[in-house]
Amino acid sequence: MRDSRYLGDLGGLSAHRRLILLDLRGTGESSVPDDTASYRCDRLVDDVEALRAHLGLDQMDLLAHSAGANLAELYVARYPRRVSRLALIAPSLLGVAITVTAQDRRDAVQLRAGEAWFPTASAALARIIAGSGTAEDRNAVVPFFYGRWNAATKAHSATEASERNQEAAAAFGAPGVFEPHATRAALAMFKAPTLILAGEVDINSPPSRAADLAALFPRGTFVVQSGAGHSPWLDDSERFVSTAAAFLTDRL
């Protein structure tokens, strides 16, 4: 539930494909609804369908990042014939009930042990995992979400609070929104090519667990982007665009 501008042009993917970015209701340039229950992920599915119909597309290639993967999965479960290809980038695993364990996160962060900020961030993560983390600790672990902690990713992170609708984010995954068993069954019947791209050092969606998601799709292709975190188009735009463009043109 963040302004879609955070995606930019996905590292230059716009040079290969026309990108249409949707500001979900209550974010970016979309209006705030009177009914805040319509922020629910399952209610947003028909907004995606309304956009497709408005654009006059019989089918579309659908790309989703992070929590947006949950929405994309519900969309293909409801409208499977409308999607010609599906790309899930650093996907959230909530909608299909794949659990990321504390050990998964510990294993991922150890790949960053050589970073100057690692001792502080690692100690903060340990407190968060133990349930005693503070707001300061949550700020301290932000570098773990990027494969490169530099001026560009610091700027990207700094805009998150102002670009996110916190009320919408809280309602997105409200109780009863997700039915993992039904969604898994629908994904098993989804016949279109599907890309699951994970960042090697992503602590939000570690590759080991993203691979479990890929296994749910009959035509799933799983790719790990070396050195990338939760926003792989920022960490190595050339590699990300090469992979995504190859998939979208049936060359992957």
C-alpha positions as CSV (number, residue, x, y, z in Angstrom):
1,M,0.0,0.0,0.0
2,R,2.7,2.4,-1.2
3,D,2.7,5.0,-3.9
4,S,3.8,3.1,-7.1
5,R,6.5,5.7,-7.7
6,Y,8.8,3.7,-5.5
7,L,9.1,1.2,-8.3
8,G,10.4,3.8,-10.7
9,D,10.8,2.2,-14.1
10,L,12.1,-1.0,-12.5
11,G,15.7,-0.3,-13.3
12,G,15.1,0.5,-17.0
13,L,12.6,-2.3,-17.8
14,S,10.5,0.4,-19.5
15,A,13.1,0.3,-22.4
16,H,11.8,-3.2,-23.1
17,R,8.1,-3.1,-22.2
18,R,5.4,-0.6,-21.7
19,L,4.9,-0.3,-17.9
20,I,1.5,0.6,-16.4
21,L,1.8,1.2,-12.7
22,L,-1.3,1.1,-10.5
23,D,-1.7,3.2,-7.4
24,L,-3.9,1.0,-5.3
25,R,-6.8,2.9,-3.7
26,G,-5.7,5.3,-1.0
27,T,-2.1,5.5,-2.4
28,G,-0.3,7.8,-4.7
29,E,-2.8,9.6,-7.0
30,S,-5.7,7.2,-6.2
31,S,-8.5,8.5,-4.0
32,V,-9.1,7.5,-0.4
33,P,-12.2,5.4,-0.3
34,D,-15.1,5.9,2.1
35,D,-15.2,2.2,2.8
36,T,-11.8,1.4,4.4
37,A,-12.6,-2.3,4.3
38,S,-12.0,-2.0,0.5
39,Y,-8.3,-1.8,1.3
40,R,-8.4,-5.6,1.8
41,C,-6.3,-7.5,-0.6
42,D,-9.2,-9.6,-1.8
43,R,-11.3,-6.5,-2.5
44,L,-8.4,-4.9,-4.5
45,V,-8.5,-7.8,-7.0
46,D,-11.4,-6.2,-8.9
47,D,-9.6,-2.9,-9.1
48,V,-6.8,-4.7,-11.1
49,E,-9.5,-6.3,-13.3
50,A,-11.2,-2.9,-13.8
51,L,-7.9,-1.4,-15.0
52,R,-7.4,-4.2,-17.5
53,A,-10.9,-3.7,-18.8
54,H,-10.4,0.1,-19.0
55,L,-7.2,-0.4,-21.0
56,G,-9.0,-2.8,-23.4
57,L,-6.5,-5.6,-22.9
58,D,-7.7,-9.1,-23.5
59,Q,-4.6,-10.4,-21.6
60,M,-1.7,-8.7,-19.8
61,D,1.6,-9.6,-18.3
62,L,1.4,-9.0,-14.6
63,L,4.3,-8.1,-12.4
64,A,4.1,-7.7,-8.7
65,H,6.6,-6.9,-6.0
66,S,6.7,-7.8,-2.3
67,A,3.1,-7.7,-0.8
68,G,1.8,-7.1,-4.2
69,A,2.5,-10.7,-5.0
70,N,-0.4,-11.7,-2.7
71,L,-2.7,-9.5,-4.8
72,A,-1.4,-10.9,-8.0
73,E,-1.9,-14.5,-6.8
74,L,-5.5,-13.7,-5.9
75,Y,-6.0,-12.1,-9.3
76,V,-4.8,-15.1,-11.2
77,A,-6.9,-17.3,-9.0
78,R,-10.0,-15.3,-10.0
79,Y,-9.1,-14.3,-13.5
80,P,-6.5,-16.9,-14.8
81,R,-7.2,-16.4,-18.5
82,R,-6.4,-12.7,-18.3
83,V,-2.7,-13.1,-17.5
84,S,-0.3,-14.2,-20.2
85,R,2.8,-14.1,-17.9
86,L,3.2,-13.6,-14.2
87,A,6.3,-12.2,-12.6
88,L,6.6,-12.1,-8.8
89,I,9.6,-10.1,-7.6
90,A,10.9,-10.6,-4.0
91,P,7.4,-11.9,-3.2
92,S,5.6,-11.9,0.1
93,L,4.6,-15.4,1.0
94,L,1.7,-14.6,3.3
95,G,-1.1,-15.5,0.9
96,V,0.0,-19.1,0.4
97,A,1.0,-19.6,4.1
98,I,4.7,-20.2,3.5
99,T,6.5,-19.3,6.7
100,V,9.8,-17.5,6.9
101,T,11.5,-18.6,10.1
102,A,13.8,-16.7,12.4
103,Q,16.6,-19.0,11.2
104,D,15.9,-18.2,7.6
105,R,16.5,-14.6,8.4
106,R,19.6,-15.3,10.4
107,D,21.1,-17.3,7.6
108,A,20.3,-14.4,5.1
109,V,21.9,-11.7,7.2
110,Q,25.1,-13.7,7.7
111,L,25.9,-13.0,4.1
112,R,26.3,-9.3,5.1
113,A,28.7,-9.9,7.9
114,G,31.5,-7.9,6.2
115,E,29.5,-4.7,6.1
116,A,30.5,-1.9,8.4
117,W,27.0,-1.5,9.7
118,F,26.5,-5.2,10.3
119,P,27.2,-5.5,14.1
120,T,24.6,-2.8,14.9
121,A,22.0,-4.1,12.5
122,S,22.5,-7.7,13.5
123,A,22.1,-7.0,17.2
124,A,18.9,-5.0,16.4
125,L,17.5,-7.9,14.3
126,A,18.2,-10.3,17.2
127,R,16.1,-8.1,19.5
128,I,13.3,-7.9,17.0
129,I,13.2,-11.7,16.5
130,A,13.1,-12.0,20.3
131,G,10.1,-9.7,20.5
132,S,11.8,-6.8,22.3
133,G,12.7,-4.7,19.3
134,T,12.2,-0.9,19.4
135,A,11.5,1.6,16.7
136,E,15.2,2.4,16.8
137,D,15.9,-1.3,16.1
138,R,13.6,-1.4,13.2
139,N,15.4,1.6,11.7
140,A,18.7,-0.1,12.3
141,V,17.8,-3.2,10.2
142,V,16.8,-1.3,7.1
143,P,20.1,-1.9,5.4
144,F,19.4,-5.6,5.4
145,F,16.5,-5.0,2.9
146,Y,18.9,-3.7,0.2
147,G,21.8,-5.5,-1.4
148,R,23.7,-2.3,-1.5
149,W,23.4,0.3,1.2
150,N,24.4,3.5,-0.6
151,A,23.1,6.9,-1.4
152,A,20.5,5.6,-3.9
153,T,19.0,3.0,-1.6
154,K,19.1,5.3,1.4
155,A,17.1,7.8,-0.5
156,H,14.7,5.1,-1.6
157,S,14.2,4.0,2.0
158,A,13.7,7.5,3.2
159,T,10.6,8.1,1.1
160,E,8.8,5.0,2.4
161,A,7.0,6.6,5.3
162,S,5.6,9.4,3.2
163,E,4.6,7.1,0.4
164,R,2.8,4.5,2.4
165,N,-0.8,4.6,3.6
166,Q,-0.5,2.9,7.0
167,E,-4.3,2.5,7.5
168,A,-4.5,0.7,4.1
169,A,-1.4,-1.4,4.9
170,A,-3.0,-2.5,8.2
171,A,-6.3,-3.6,6.4
172,F,-4.6,-5.2,3.4
173,G,-4.1,-8.5,5.1
174,A,-7.0,-8.4,7.6
175,P,-8.3,-11.6,9.1
176,G,-10.1,-13.7,6.6
177,V,-8.6,-12.1,3.6
178,F,-6.4,-15.0,2.6
179,E,-7.4,-18.6,2.1
180,P,-4.1,-20.3,1.5
181,H,-5.4,-23.7,0.7
182,A,-7.8,-22.4,-2.0
183,T,-5.1,-20.1,-3.4
184,R,-2.6,-22.9,-3.6
185,A,-5.1,-25.1,-5.5
186,A,-5.8,-22.3,-7.9
187,L,-2.1,-21.6,-8.6
188,A,-1.6,-25.3,-9.3
189,M,-4.1,-24.9,-12.2
190,F,-2.5,-21.7,-13.5
191,K,-0.9,-22.6,-16.9
192,A,0.9,-19.4,-17.8
193,P,4.7,-19.0,-17.5
194,T,5.6,-17.6,-14.0
195,L,8.8,-16.1,-12.8
196,I,9.7,-15.9,-9.1
197,L,12.7,-13.8,-8.6
198,A,14.4,-13.6,-5.2
199,G,17.2,-11.5,-4.0
200,E,20.1,-13.5,-2.6
201,V,20.3,-11.5,0.6
202,D,16.7,-10.6,1.0
203,I,15.6,-11.2,4.7
204,N,12.0,-10.5,3.9
205,S,11.6,-13.2,1.2
206,P,14.7,-15.4,1.5
207,P,15.4,-17.5,-1.6
208,S,14.9,-20.8,0.3
209,R,11.3,-19.9,0.9
210,A,10.7,-18.1,-2.4
211,A,11.7,-21.4,-4.0
212,D,8.8,-23.1,-2.1
213,L,6.4,-20.6,-3.8
214,A,7.9,-21.3,-7.3
215,A,7.1,-25.0,-6.7
216,L,3.4,-24.2,-6.5
217,F,3.2,-23.2,-10.2
218,P,3.2,-25.7,-13.0
219,R,5.3,-23.5,-15.2
220,G,7.3,-21.7,-12.5
221,T,10.8,-20.5,-13.1
222,F,12.9,-19.6,-10.1
223,V,15.8,-17.2,-10.3
224,V,18.0,-15.9,-7.5
225,Q,19.6,-12.5,-8.2
226,S,23.1,-12.6,-6.7
227,G,23.8,-9.8,-4.2
228,A,20.3,-8.4,-4.3
229,G,18.0,-7.6,-1.5
230,H,14.2,-6.8,-1.4
231,S,14.4,-4.3,-4.3
232,P,16.6,-6.1,-6.8
233,W,16.1,-3.5,-9.6
234,L,18.0,-1.0,-7.3
235,D,20.8,-3.4,-6.4
236,D,21.8,-4.4,-9.9
237,S,19.5,-2.8,-12.5
238,E,21.3,-4.4,-15.5
239,R,21.0,-7.9,-14.2
240,F,17.4,-7.4,-13.1
241,V,16.2,-5.9,-16.4
242,S,18.1,-8.6,-18.3
243,T,16.3,-11.4,-16.4
244,A,12.8,-9.8,-16.4
245,A,13.0,-8.8,-20.1
246,A,14.2,-12.3,-21.1
247,F,11.3,-13.8,-19.2
248,L,8.7,-11.5,-20.7
249,T,9.9,-12.3,-24.2
250,D,10.1,-16.1,-23.7
251,R,13.9,-16.1,-23.7
252,L,14.4,-17.2,-20.1
